[in-house]
Amino acid sequence: MATATYDTEMIRTLSMFESLTDVEARDCMMKEDEAYFIVPEGKAGMAIGKGGKVVKKVQNQLGKNVKIFEYKDNLGAFVNNLVSVDIRSLDIQDTEDGKTVEINVSNDNKGQLVGRDGENIDSIRDILKRTHNVNEVTVK
């Protein structure tokens, strides 16, 4: 996993998340109106809680929509965790410049994957860069 530097605010956020969920977050990424937490494999259910009760506490505390993803060492499996639509195919290449990921989805699902103004795909790019050193993510 790539090393990330955390400022005081990020450390406070991670600490708050862990105290409310009893799950140690591997990473956290804050956007204007969303927060993304990467948790160890098998811990997402615990962080979300029954009926979403635990994650709602985190959302109330942050005043943001919270998304929780389980980390996987396997890049393909991790991309599947991040993407909320059916993936037709996934092409992962190791190049001299780093890893590239091509996500192939049906035309019906492209809009949902990319998001308004590219917000969803930008977040996926940022997360993959931080967790697996992916330099390029394309959607086909």
Secondary structure, 3 states (H helix, E strand, C coil): CCCCCCCHHHHHHHHHHHHHHCCCCCEEEECCCEEEEEECCCCHHHHHCHHHHHHHHHHHHHCCEEEEEECCCCHHHHHHHHCCCCCCEEEEEEECCEEEEEEECCHHHHHHHHCHHHHHHHHHHHHHHHHHCEEEEEEC
